[in-house]
Amino acid sequence: MGTLNLLYKKEHPINEFISVRIPSVGEILECEDEYYGLVSMITAMPIDMMVQLDDIGVDFTTINEWELFLLLFGSIKERDTSLIFGDLSLSQFQPAINAQNNTVMLIDKSTGAKIDRAIHGQIANILRKIHHLERNNRKPANGDAKEYMIRRAREKMRRQSKRVTDSQLEGLIVALVNTEQFHYGFEGTRELSIYQFNESVRQVIKKIDYDNRMHGVYAGTVSAKDLSQDDLNWLTHK
C-alpha cells in the first residue's frame, strides 16, 4: 500500500474520472456553509442523520452509509460540488444495476464515470482525512435507547435552528494567526490548502500541550515518568 501524501496536493485522484479537490482556506471562506454541508452529506453515517431518517420513516440502524448516500444523492447532485469534485458534474449520474455483482451504483452514461459503494467509501475516507472527521459507528443497545437518542438529537437540532452561529473556520484562523507557533498572517493563511490548515491546527495544539507539560515537569507539578513517549515528543503527528 502506498503512502498517502496530501500536504502539497491540490487534489487527490480516486480513479481516472473522479478526483477529490483540496481547496484553499480562502475558497472555503467564500461559501463555508455550502462546502461543509456537502462534506457532511458525503461522509455522513446513518447515526449522524437519525432525525432526518426518522422523519421519512427510515430506521437509521437498518441502513449503511452507502444506502444513506444514495438517499441523499438527489440533493447532492443539484448543488455546486466544484470545491469537492472540480470539473466533474454529478448532474448526469443516475442509479443503475452493476451487472457484475447485482448491486446499485451511480453512473454517468455519457462518460462512463461511476460511483459504487467502494468508490464512495474512498471519497468519504479522503474527505474525513482532510477534515479530521471520524466515522460514527455507534449503535443503540436496544429500542428504548434508540428512541432516546433520536429524541435528544431532535431537541438539539431544534435548539440549533434558532441560533445564528459564527464561522468556525474564521474563529480558528484568528486564533492561529495570534499564536506564536503559527507563522502565517491573515492573507497568507487564505492561500493554505484546507488540509495544510487543519494539520497546522492539530500540530499547534500538540505543541502547546507539550510546552505546558514541560513547564509542569520543570515546576515539579507533573511527573515525567507518568508521561508516554508521545507526550514527550511534540514532533509525532497522530
N, C-alpha and C positions, 0 to 999 in steps of 0.2 A: 504494500500500500504506500503510495507516495505521500510526501509531506504537503500539508495544506498551508500554503503561504498566501495571506491576504493583505499584508501590511502595505504593500505598494501597488496593489491591484485596483483597477477601476471597475472590473467586473470579474465574475467567476463563471467559467463555462460549465454548463450541465451536460450538454450534448451539442451536436452541430447546429441545432435550431434554437436552443434556449440558453441564455446566459443570465445570471443574476447580477445586476448593477450594484456597485458600492458607491453611492452618491456622496457628494461633499456635504459638509455641515451646512454650508450656505444654501445649497439646493434644497435641503430638507426644511430649513427655516422658512422658505418661501411657501411651503404647503405642508406644514408639520402634522396637522390633524389628519389630512388625507393620507399622507405617507404612512404614518404609524397605524392608522386604521387598516390599511391594506396589509401591512406586515402582520397585524394581529389576526386578520381573517385568514391569511395563508398559513400561518403557523398554529392556528387555534386547535386545541384539543376539545373534545366534547364537553368536558367539565368546565371549560372556560366559557361556554355558551349554554349552560344548562337552563337558564331562564328563557332565552330565545327559543331553544328547542322545546321546552315545556309549553311555550305559548302556541306552538304549532302541533302539539300532540306527540312529540318525539321524546322518548325516554333516553336521556344522554348516556345511560350506562349500556345501551344496546347497540350503539354505533361506534365506529372507529374514526380516526382523524381523516382518512381518505373519504369516507362516506360524508363526513361533515363538509369537507372541501367541495365535494360535488353539490351539496345543498347550497353552498354559498357562491358557487362559481357564476351563477347567473347574474348576481350583483357585482362580483369582482370584475367580470369581463366588460361591464358597462362603464367602468371607471378608467381614469387615466393611470395606466400602470407603467408609464415610461421610466419612472425613477427606480422601478424594480426590474423590469424586463427590457428596457431600452426601446429599440425599434419594433420589437415583437408585439403584434396586436393580438389580443385574446378574443377579439370580437367575432372571429370566424370559427372559433373552436366549438365543436358540437359533440355531444355524447355519442359513443359508438361501442360496439362489442369487439373486443380483441379476439380474433379468431383462433389465436394460439392457445389462450387459456380461458376463454369464455368469460372474461371479466370486463367491467366497464372502463373505458378510457375516454379521454377528450382528444379530438383530432381536428386539425385544420386541413381539410382535404385538398385545398389549393396548393399547399406547400409540403404536406406530409408530416408536419410537426405534430407531435402528440405529447400528451401528459397522461401517464398512468400512475398507479399507486407508488411505484418505485421512484419515478421522476419527481412526483410531488414530494415524496419523502426527502429527496436530495435538495429540492428547492427550499423546503421548510427548514431543514437542518442548517443550510448555509445562512439563511436569514437569522436563525437562532444564534449561530456562531458570531455573526456580525454584530448582533444587538444584545448578546449575553442573555438570551432567553432560555429558560428551562422548560422541558416538556412536563406538563402537569398530568401525572399518571394516577392521581388519587382516585380511589373508588370508595363509595359509601359502604359501610359494613352491612346495612340492611335497608329495607324500605323506609323505615322511620327516619334513619339518618339521611337518606336521600331527600326526603321531603323537607327535612330541617335545613339541609344545605341549599336547596332551591329557594326556600323561604328567606333565608339570610341573604342570599345573593340578590334576590329581588328587592329586598329592603335597601341593600347597598346601592343598587342601580337607581332606585328612586331618589335616594339622597344625592347621589352624584349628578343626576339630571337637573337638579336645581342650582348647582354650583357653576360658576364661571371660573375655570382653572387657568392658572398662569402656565406659560410654556415651560415644560420640564427641561427641554434642551437649552433654552435660553438661560435658565437658572444654573445649569451645570457649567455653561460657558462662563458666566460671570464668576462663579465660584473658582473655576480653574485658573482663569486669567489673573485672579487676585491671590493665587497661591504661588509661593516661591519655587516649588518644584516644577511648575509648568512654564515653559519659556516661549509661549506664543501670546501675542496680543489679540484683540478682538478681530481685527481684519485677517490676521494670519490663521486664526482658528477656523474662519469660514472656509478656507481653502483645504483644510484637512479632510480626508475621507471620514465618513461616519465610523468606520472600523478603527481608523487611527485614533479618532477622538475617544471612542468608547474604551479602547485599550489604554489610553492615557489616563482616563478617569480611574480605571481599575488600578493602574500602577501607582498613581499619585496617592490613592487611598492606602495601598500597601506600604508605600514609603513612609507616610505619616504615621501609620500604625507601628511600623518598625522603629521609627525615631522615638515615639512615645514609650515603647517597651524598653529601649536602650536607656532612656532617661530614668525609667523606673529601676533598671538594673544598677545603674551608677548611683542612684539615690538610696538603694537598698530596699526599695519597696516591692521589687519584683525579683524572684529567684531565677537566675539564668538556667539552673538545672531543670526547672519546670517547663522550659521553652523547647519547642520542637526545632528541628533543623530548618523547617520552613519559616518559623518565627524569627530565626537568626539570620536569614538570608533574604534581603528585600529584592534581590535580582531574580528569584524564582517567580514564574508567571503562570498562575493557575486560575 
